[in-house]
Amino acid sequence: MLEPEATACPCCQGQLHKIGEDVSEVLDIIPAILRVLRTIRPKYACRGCTDGVVQAKVLPRLIESGMVSTALVSHVVVSKFAWYLPLYRQVRILAGQGVHLDRSTLAGWVTCPMACHKVSR
């Protein structure tokens, strides 16, 4: 809400009262944010014996031992197949955001989930 600088009448200096308002809307965008998600899994050991080490299990990933989230793989796949954005352009877009990847890496992301997981209908 944007209020005027003064709410006193310029003629008599009396207090002005609200009689209505004008509302305007604009379409805005929040660009994609690339971030590193760090998962810390502490290890706990027993001081009394050597067999008592405990640690949380690793969360499953779309690409095993990969360093990419399911959300980023989904974004690349949708950009390629739904919006017809070639991988070489996606590589340039990512580079513009400070993430430098080879096109072959993105190609691996696009083909691996399709080939490794059967989709049931």
C-alpha positions in Angstrom: 0.0 0.0 0.0 1.4 3.4 -1.0 0.2 6.3 1.2 0.5 9.9 0.1 3.2 12.0 1.8 0.6 14.3 3.4 -3.1 13.7 4.4 -3.9 17.3 5.2 -6.0 19.5 2.8 -3.7 21.8 0.8 -6.4 24.6 1.1 -7.6 24.5 4.8 -5.1 22.1 6.4 -8.0 19.9 7.6 -7.6 16.1 7.9 -8.4 14.3 4.6 -10.5 11.1 4.8 -10.3 8.1 2.4 -13.0 8.0 -0.3 -11.7 5.1 -2.3 -8.6 3.5 -3.8 -7.0 2.6 -7.1 -5.6 -1.0 -7.3 -3.1 -2.1 -10.0 -1.5 -5.5 -10.5 1.6 -6.5 -12.4 2.9 -9.9 -13.2 6.3 -10.6 -11.6 8.8 -13.5 -11.8 11.1 -15.0 -9.2 14.0 -16.6 -11.2 15.1 -20.2 -10.4 17.4 -20.5 -7.5 20.1 -23.1 -7.7 21.4 -24.2 -4.3 23.5 -26.9 -2.7 21.5 -29.1 -0.3 23.9 -30.5 2.3 22.9 -33.6 4.3 24.9 -34.3 7.4 24.7 -37.8 8.9 26.5 -38.0 12.2 28.0 -41.3 13.3 27.7 -42.5 16.9 29.9 -45.2 18.5 30.0 -47.0 21.7 33.1 -46.3 23.9 32.7 -49.7 25.6 32.9 -52.0 22.5 33.9 -51.7 18.8 30.7 -53.0 17.3 28.3 -50.2 18.3 28.5 -47.7 15.4 25.2 -46.2 14.4 24.4 -43.8 11.5 21.2 -42.8 9.7 20.6 -44.4 6.3 21.3 -42.5 3.1 18.2 -41.0 1.6 17.4 -42.5 -1.8 18.2 -40.4 -4.9 16.8 -40.6 -8.4 20.3 -41.2 -9.8 22.2 -43.4 -7.3 25.5 -41.8 -6.1 24.7 -38.8 -8.2 25.1 -35.2 -7.0 21.8 -33.9 -8.4 18.3 -33.6 -6.8 15.2 -35.1 -8.3 13.9 -31.5 -8.7 16.8 -30.5 -10.9 16.6 -33.6 -13.1 12.8 -33.0 -13.4 13.5 -29.4 -14.5 15.9 -30.5 -17.2 13.6 -33.3 -18.5 10.6 -31.0 -18.6 12.6 -28.2 -20.2 13.8 -30.6 -22.9 10.6 -32.5 -23.7 7.8 -30.2 -22.8 9.4 -26.8 -23.7 11.7 -28.1 -26.4 14.8 -26.5 -24.9 17.9 -28.3 -26.1 20.4 -29.4 -23.6 23.2 -27.2 -25.0 21.0 -24.1 -24.3 20.2 -25.4 -20.8 23.9 -25.8 -20.2 24.4 -22.1 -21.2 21.5 -21.0 -18.9 23.0 -23.0 -16.0 26.5 -21.5 -16.7 24.9 -18.0 -16.6 23.8 -18.9 -13.0 27.3 -20.0 -12.1 26.8 -23.8 -12.5 29.1 -25.2 -15.1 28.1 -28.7 -16.4 28.8 -30.6 -19.6 26.0 -31.3 -22.0 26.8 -35.0 -21.6 26.0 -34.8 -17.9 22.5 -33.4 -18.6 22.1 -36.1 -21.3 22.8 -38.7 -18.7 20.2 -37.3 -16.4 17.6 -37.3 -19.2 18.3 -40.9 -20.3 19.0 -42.6 -17.0 15.6 -42.0 -15.3 13.8 -43.0 -18.5 15.8 -46.2 -19.0 16.3 -47.2 -15.4 12.7 -46.9 -14.2 9.7 -48.4 -15.8 6.7 -46.2 -15.7 3.4 -48.0 -15.1 0.2 -46.5 -16.4 
